[in-house]
Amino acid sequence: MSLDTVVEDIRDEARARAEEIREAADAEADEIVAEAEADAERIREERLAEVEREIEQEREQTLSSAKLEAKQERLGARRDVLEDVRDDVEAAIASLEEDRRRELTETLLDATLAEFDDESVAVYTRAEDVELLEELVSDRNAEVDGEVDCLGGVVGESSTARVRVNNTFDSVLEDVWDDELKNLSERLFDQ
């Protein structure tokens, strides 16, 4: 075997070995690229799922906020309507016809005086009803002693000022309003 043949065999072997290494490197590179592409796809899908979750969460929060805001606006509008109704009721009470005002004031005066066992009572009413109340107490154990800021009715106070009875239209309205607010709200707003 000549030296040329040996050199040629070594070269062929080296080329074959180089080809094997190149093929192995190409296969490994292909495997690395495939793995990297699979990782990239997995990461992309995870990110996409995360973004979709965030979008859904943001949508739910926005929807929840909008619902809450709408509910608050609805409650505010209802409160405004109820305040208007109350103002209208107070205006109607303040402008009661004379006979009806006299009848109601006398009923409230009797209820007030019933709270004081034959004790002398000082009574108060709104400025516009002082003359009416003076007429009503003329034959009773009571004396008009001044005015109070109210829609009408009577406030009674014992001579010792230990007991005070508030039977004004305002206090009656407040009691009725508190008792009937739910029913009134249901009627107005069809709940």
Secondary structure, 3 states (H helix, E strand, C coil): CCHHHHHHHHHHHHHHHHHHHHHHHHHHHHHHHHHHHHHHHHHHHHHHHHHHHHHHHHHHHHHHHHHHHHHHHHHHHHHHHHHHHHHHHHHHHHCCCHHHHHHHHHHHHHHHHHCCCCCCEEEEECHHHHHHHHHHHCCCCEEEEEECCCCCEEEEEECCCCCEEEEEHHHHHHHHHHHHHHHHHHHHHCC
